Amino acid sequence: MALTQVNVGSYLNIAKALQTVEQRPCWMMFDAEADVLYVNFQQPAKAATDSEVTDDEVVIRYADDEVIGITILSVSQR
């Protein structure tokens, strides 16, 4: 069985960023083709009723006034 090389540093950077978010369970999915990381704070993921994009290309998704997840664009460039 061949082992795939993983860039652990990029995962550690994501972990550092997630430390600033309110601590609660989260589920992540990385779309390599789109270079996007989806982080959901509820499982199954809730549909967003609103969202905002930060200056550093992070989409904060809301259901009413509650943050239900974030979407990080251009993950490989971080």
Secondary structure, DSSP 8 states (H G I E B T S, - for coil): -------HHHHHHHHHHHTTS-----EEEEETTTTEEEEESSSS----SEEEE-TTSEEEEEETTEEEEEEEESGGG-
